[in-house]
């Protein structure tokens, strides 16, 4: 992992939390941290020069303050700053091509009270070419590494043993090992309500136990390669007859990081989020990592 960690900053509290989380991650990876500020998109095709100058000045001040704060707390971290006149989405997507990880706040300075995830964060999760971590206002102490031995950090991974996503599993195992965290792997399944009526399908306790035993074995087999690769990671597996989004949100309430995959689709030029990832992003209270994968 030699590519820098990239963090988008706009002066909001959530972007400050994202920059802090990114700084700790860059320290652990041993790579530079690149702080990136893009100008706010203004209406109209022609923006007066003085307005652009003021926007650049504000952006430069935000970057200067953030760099100074992070350098003071991480004196050995290589912190760099970059500014762009392009709109945030286009600028961040362009910069992410050279990054190993992109970190953004769940929301920036825009939006309205009660909005869970901002438009820029959603576009990054849907279209960035590298893994993206979306950080809420108060992400906890996972990034800071201040957990005690009695208060073990936890990474939650959404996984499907029938269609394993290696990129997401690699990311989750690496994060768990690097942060000395436990890893909880969640596999969930539910009968689609529109295809089968609950009156027709009755799952007995015996049938459910048999199904769960089979799925637990399948899940263990699917994870064996990663457990051999990361022997220091303590793994707990959960197989649930529950909607995947609900299962992930329930298990992530005390988590420090939730990891999900995102299938890349070359036909969707603006990216695409699946329903589970979309639901998780809107309701999770911990940082969420969205890891792109092909297929």
C-alpha positions in Angstrom: 0.0 0.0 0.0 2.3 2.8 -1.3 -0.4 5.1 -2.6 -1.4 8.1 -0.5 -4.5 8.3 1.7 -6.7 11.1 0.2 -9.1 13.1 2.4 -11.6 15.6 1.1 -11.9 18.7 3.4 -14.4 21.6 3.2 -14.2 23.1 6.7 -17.2 21.2 8.1 -17.0 19.2 11.3 -17.5 16.0 9.5 -14.7 16.7 7.1 -12.5 17.4 10.0 -13.4 14.1 11.5 -12.6 12.5 8.1 -9.2 14.2 7.9 -8.4 13.0 11.4 -9.4 9.4 10.6 -7.4 9.6 7.3 -4.3 10.8 9.2 -4.3 7.9 11.6 -4.8 5.5 8.6 -1.9 7.1 6.7 0.3 6.7 9.8 -0.5 3.0 10.0 0.0 2.5 6.3 3.2 4.5 6.3 2.1 6.6 3.3 1.6 10.4 2.8 -1.7 12.0 3.5 -3.1 14.2 0.8 -5.7 16.8 1.9 -7.9 17.9 -1.0 -10.2 21.0 -1.2 -12.5 21.7 -4.2 -14.4 24.9 -4.8 -18.1 25.0 -4.1 -20.1 24.8 -7.3 -21.6 28.2 -8.1 -24.6 28.7 -10.4 -24.1 30.0 -13.9 -21.5 29.4 -16.6 -19.5 32.5 -15.9 -18.4 33.2 -12.3 -16.9 36.6 -11.5 -13.1 36.5 -10.9 -13.3 38.1 -7.5 -15.8 35.4 -6.3 -13.4 32.7 -7.5 -10.5 34.4 -5.7 -12.4 34.5 -2.5 -13.3 30.9 -2.8 -9.7 30.0 -3.4 -8.6 32.1 -0.4 -11.2 30.4 1.9 -10.1 26.9 0.6 -6.4 27.8 1.2 -7.2 28.9 4.8 -9.1 25.6 5.5 -6.2 23.6 4.1 -3.6 25.5 6.1 -5.4 25.1 9.4 -6.0 21.4 8.8 -2.4 20.7 7.8 -1.1 22.6 10.8 -3.3 20.7 13.2 -2.5 17.3 11.8 1.3 18.0 11.6 1.2 19.1 15.2 -0.4 15.8 16.3 1.5 13.6 13.8 4.9 15.1 13.5 6.3 12.3 11.4 3.4 12.2 8.9 3.9 13.6 5.4 0.9 15.8 5.0 0.3 17.5 1.6 -2.4 19.8 0.4 -4.0 20.4 -2.9 -6.7 22.7 -4.2 -8.9 22.5 -7.3 -11.3 24.9 -9.0 -13.4 22.0 -10.3 -16.6 21.0 -8.5 -16.0 18.6 -5.6 -17.3 15.4 -7.3 -15.2 15.7 -10.4 -12.2 16.9 -8.5 -12.2 14.2 -5.9 -12.9 11.4 -8.4 -10.0 12.6 -10.5 -7.7 12.7 -7.4 -8.8 9.3 -6.2 -7.3 7.6 -9.3 -3.9 8.0 -7.7 -5.0 7.2 -4.1 -5.0 4.0 -2.2 -7.9 5.1 0.0 -10.3 8.0 -0.1 -11.8 9.3 3.2 -14.8 11.8 3.2 -17.3 13.0 5.8 -20.8 11.5 5.6 -21.9 15.1 4.9 -20.1 18.4 4.1 -21.1 22.0 4.5 -24.1 21.6 2.2 -27.4 19.8 2.7 -29.9 20.4 5.5 -30.4 19.3 9.1 -31.4 15.6 9.3 -29.6 14.7 6.1 -27.7 11.5 6.7 -25.4 11.4 3.7 -24.5 14.2 1.4 -24.5 14.1 -2.4 -20.7 14.2 -2.7 -20.2 11.4 -0.2 -22.8 9.2 -2.1 -21.1 9.9 -5.4 -17.7 9.0 -4.0 -19.1 5.7 -2.5 -20.7 4.9 -5.9 -18.0 5.8 -8.3 -14.5 6.2 -6.7 -12.0 3.8 -8.2 -10.4 3.1 -4.8 -11.9 2.1 -1.5 -13.9 4.9 0.2 -14.4 5.4 3.9 -17.3 7.6 4.9 -16.9 9.1 8.4 -19.7 10.3 10.6 -19.4 13.3 12.9 -18.1 11.3 15.8 -16.5 8.1 14.5 -15.2 6.8 17.8 -11.6 6.0 18.7 -10.8 3.3 16.1 -8.7 5.6 14.0 -7.0 7.1 17.0 -5.8 3.8 18.3 -6.8 4.6 21.9 -8.7 1.5 22.7 -7.6 -0.5 25.8 -7.1 -4.2 26.1 -10.5 -4.6 27.7 -12.2 -2.5 25.1 -11.3 -4.3 21.8 -12.0 -2.6 18.5 -14.2 -4.4 16.0 -14.5 -4.5 12.2 -17.7 -5.8 10.7 -17.6 -7.3 7.2 -20.7 -7.9 5.1 -19.9 -11.2 3.2 -21.6 -13.7 1.0 -19.9 -17.1 0.9 -21.8 -18.0 -2.3 -20.4 -14.9 -4.1 -17.3 -14.0 -2.1 -15.8 -10.5 -2.7 -12.1 -10.8 -2.2 -11.4 -7.1 -2.3 -13.7 -6.4 0.6 -12.5 -9.3 2.6 -8.8 -8.3 2.1 -9.6 -4.8 3.2 -11.5 -5.9 6.3 -8.9 -8.4 7.4 -6.1 -5.9 6.8 -7.9 -3.2 8.8 -8.6 -5.6 11.7 -5.0 -6.8 11.8 -3.5 -3.3 11.6 -5.8 -1.9 14.3 -5.6 -5.0 16.5 -9.3 -5.4 16.1 -11.7 -8.3 16.1 -13.4 -9.1 12.9 -17.1 -10.0 12.7 -18.2 -11.5 9.4 -21.9 -11.3 8.7 -23.8 -13.3 6.1 -27.5 -12.7 5.9 -30.3 -13.9 3.7 -34.0 -13.4 3.5 -36.8 -14.7 1.3 -37.9 -11.8 -1.0 -41.4 -10.8 0.1 -42.6 -10.1 -3.4 -41.8 -13.7 -4.6 -43.0 -15.9 -1.7 -45.9 -15.4 0.6 -45.2 -16.0 4.3 -48.3 -18.2 4.3 -46.7 -20.5 1.7 -43.2 -20.7 3.1 -43.0 -21.9 6.7 -39.4 -22.3 8.1 -39.5 -24.7 11.0 -36.9 -24.4 13.8 -35.4 -27.7 12.6 -35.1 -26.5 9.0 -33.7 -23.2 10.1 -31.0 -24.9 12.3 -30.1 -27.2 9.4 -29.8 -24.3 7.0 -27.7 -22.3 9.4 -25.3 -25.2 10.1 -24.8 -25.7 6.3 -24.2 -21.9 5.8 -21.8 -21.6 8.7 -19.7 -24.4 7.3 -19.8 -22.8 3.8 -18.8 -19.4 5.3 -15.9 -20.9 7.3 -14.6 -22.7 4.1 -14.9 -19.4 2.1 -12.9 -17.5 4.8 -10.2 -20.0 5.3 -7.8 -18.5 2.8 -8.0 -15.1 4.5 -7.7 -16.6 8.0 -4.5 -18.3 6.9 -3.2 -15.0 5.5 -4.1 -13.1 8.6 -3.6 -15.5 11.5 -3.5 -12.8 14.1 -7.1 -11.7 13.4 -9.7 -13.2 15.7 -12.8 -13.9 13.5 -16.4 -14.4 14.6 -18.9 -15.5 12.0 -22.7 -14.8 12.0 -25.2 -16.3 9.7 -28.6 -14.7 9.9 -32.0 -15.3 8.4 -32.5 -11.6 8.2 -32.4 -8.8 5.6 -28.7 -8.1 4.9 -29.0 -4.3 5.6 -30.8 -4.9 8.9 -28.3 -7.6 9.9 -25.3 -5.3 9.1 -26.8 -2.3 10.9 -27.7 -4.4 14.0 -24.2 -5.8 14.3 -22.4 -2.5 13.5 -23.9 -0.6 16.4 -20.8 -1.1 18.5 -18.4 -1.4 15.6 -15.5 0.8 14.7 -15.7 0.1 11.0 -18.2 -1.5 8.7 -16.9 -2.9 5.4 -19.1 -3.6 2.4 -18.4 -4.3 -1.3 -19.6 -2.4 -4.4 -19.7 -4.0 -7.8 -18.3 -1.8 -10.5 -20.4 -1.5 -13.6 -18.7 0.0 -16.7 -22.1 0.8 -18.2 -22.9 3.1 -15.2 -20.6 6.0 -15.8 -21.7 7.7 -12.6 -21.4 4.6 -10.5 -24.0 2.6 -8.8 -24.8 1.6 -5.2 -26.7 -1.6 -4.4 -29.7 -1.4 -2.1 -27.9 -2.9 0.9 -25.0 -0.5 0.7 -27.3 2.4 0.1 -29.3 1.5 3.2 -26.2 1.0 5.3 -24.8 4.4 4.4 -28.0 6.2 5.4 -28.3 4.5 8.8 -24.9 3.5 10.0 -23.4 5.4 12.9 -19.8 4.1 12.5 -17.4 4.7 9.6 -18.4 2.7 6.5 -15.8 1.4 4.0 -17.1 0.8 0.5 -14.7 -1.4 -1.5 -15.1 -1.6 -5.3 -14.8 -4.9 -7.1 -15.3 -6.2 -10.6 -17.8 -8.9 -11.4 
